[in-house]
């Protein structure tokens, strides 16, 4: 029973948050756009549609997990844990992928 009530609370909270966000979008649009650009006023449903359209067009697709406290320690620890053989193998793979030291860079122009 606790889980069901928790889910219901989260759904209600989400609906309220969505409604408030739509109302804020509607108020800002109706305050600025008619005065600045001569546009028409919009309803709450149009404001929610505008929010959905902006999410589709502007927000990244998929979830990206970035470390909020990233300071490079992850790669330092990973590099420090590698053996010399693994480091050499990693360097060689990077040379292949990034074309470091390729024949294009190593050849000298001939006269």
GIJOJO-V480475 format. One record per backbone hydrogen bond with DSSP energy under -1.0 kcal/mol. NH is the residue of the N-H (numbers start at 1). CO is the residue of the C=O. E is the energy in kcal/mol with one decimal. If there is no record, write none. Layout:
nh->NH co->CO e->E
nh->NH co->CO e->E
This chain:
nh->5 co->1 e->-2.0
nh->6 co->2 e->-2.2
nh->7 co->3 e->-2.3
nh->8 co->4 e->-2.1
nh->9 co->5 e->-2.2
nh->10 co->6 e->-2.1
nh->11 co->7 e->-2.4
nh->12 co->8 e->-2.4
nh->13 co->9 e->-2.6
nh->14 co->10 e->-2.4
nh->15 co->11 e->-2.3
nh->16 co->12 e->-2.5
nh->17 co->13 e->-2.5
nh->18 co->14 e->-2.6
nh->19 co->15 e->-2.3
nh->20 co->16 e->-2.5
nh->21 co->17 e->-2.5
nh->22 co->18 e->-2.4
nh->23 co->19 e->-2.4
nh->24 co->20 e->-2.6
nh->25 co->21 e->-2.1
nh->26 co->22 e->-2.4
nh->27 co->23 e->-2.7
nh->28 co->24 e->-2.5
nh->29 co->25 e->-2.5
nh->30 co->26 e->-2.9
nh->31 co->27 e->-1.4
nh->32 co->28 e->-2.5
nh->33 co->29 e->-1.9
nh->36 co->32 e->-2.9
nh->37 co->33 e->-2.5
nh->39 co->33 e->-1.3
nh->47 co->43 e->-2.0
nh->48 co->44 e->-2.2
nh->49 co->45 e->-2.1
nh->50 co->46 e->-2.2
nh->51 co->47 e->-2.1
nh->52 co->48 e->-2.2
nh->53 co->49 e->-2.5
nh->54 co->50 e->-2.4
nh->55 co->51 e->-2.0
nh->56 co->52 e->-2.3
nh->57 co->53 e->-2.4
nh->58 co->54 e->-2.6
nh->59 co->55 e->-1.2
nh->76 co->72 e->-1.8
nh->77 co->73 e->-2.6
nh->78 co->74 e->-2.2
nh->79 co->75 e->-2.9
nh->80 co->76 e->-2.3
nh->81 co->77 e->-1.3
nh->82 co->79 e->-1.1
nh->87 co->83 e->-2.4
nh->88 co->84 e->-2.3
nh->89 co->85 e->-2.4
nh->90 co->86 e->-2.5
nh->91 co->87 e->-2.5
nh->92 co->88 e->-2.4
nh->93 co->89 e->-2.1
nh->94 co->90 e->-2.4
nh->95 co->91 e->-2.3
nh->96 co->92 e->-2.0
nh->97 co->93 e->-2.5
nh->98 co->94 e->-3.0
nh->99 co->95 e->-1.0
nh->102 co->99 e->-1.2
nh->106 co->102 e->-1.6
nh->107 co->103 e->-1.7
